[in-house]
């Protein structure tokens, strides 16, 4: 099974799929809503992802749509959600293949002036009947389709451990600010009310622990 995953500002979208090419089938689309107000929100998301991977992840490969950078790139919430997906996958020993959005036009056979999301809708939800179909679901299904078709030829497919360490290193300042924060924002995140929890959460995401 390929689990296609896309993150948005308010949800992690998971598309459960099987088969490849003409035999590619979407078996379910599951959104996991989340918000990022305190560190506890990210811990709750992590636990939800781990629980889902325990049920659905055995023997699966995760196809993860990479966050975009630049002026019109992904929002901070989506980037944090992506990091939680990678961390949950690492804890469950699942492989992660990250897919750049710009690579999907060729994979989906887009016309020169066609957006890949529009093409994905034509291919995978032409009658609009898929439950939970959304912009995020479009990305999750598209990356699952790409990885399903290329998986046999991915000789250098890596476990997600190295990817997680890199991603978590890049996002560490943001996450530590959420969990611990400065003397000024500790009170805003609620960390001051529970310093033990703050310490444990920040330790969980340290490079030494991973």
Buried (B, 14 or more C-beta within 10 A) or exposed (E): BBBBBBBBBBBBBBBBBBBBEEEBEBEEBBBBEBEBEBBBBBBBBBEBBBEBBEEBBEEBBBBBBBBBEEEEEBBEBBBBBBBBBBBBBBBBEBBBBBBEBEBBBEBBEBEEEEBBBEBBBEBBBEEEEBEBBBEBBBBBBBBBBBBBBBBEEEEEEEEBBEBBBEBBEEBBEBBBBBBBBEEEEBEEBBBEEEEEBBEEBBEBBEEEEB
